[in-house]
Amino acid sequence: MADDGVEDRLGDGGRGHAPIVTEELPDLLPLDRARPHIVHRVVLLALALVFTVCGIIGWLIPLIPGFPFYLLALACAGLASRRVSAWINRHERRLPRGFRVMLRPRMLLRRKRSAGQRPAD
């Protein structure tokens, strides 16, 4: 087998191994942002609680899906707390790269523009 110059994770040039990606994606929720005012934090945590209750109601009533409400509750809690933001970022890094890029709509638009495609409006 010819060496194609791609370094794999095992380092022995084995066939079929995924290449190491050098470009690191930014965190989904940045930790270096300014801490929100106490009123904003209380409002975000209250919204997280309301969305969690809506998710539970969606779990009990089959007509309303509960999963989007859980995601909204997690996003509100992540914006209110740095600890929750770090937890979200730590678990988001475990996702495959394609899913991580899909969570960042600006990166998708940039990728489409660089490929010469027009983004859908």
Secondary structure by P-SEA (a helix, b strand, c coil): cccccccccccccccccccccccccccccccccccccaaaaaaaaaaaaaaaaaaaaaaacccccaaaaaaaaaaaaaaacaaaaaaaaaaaaaccaaaaaaacaaaaaaaaaaacccccc
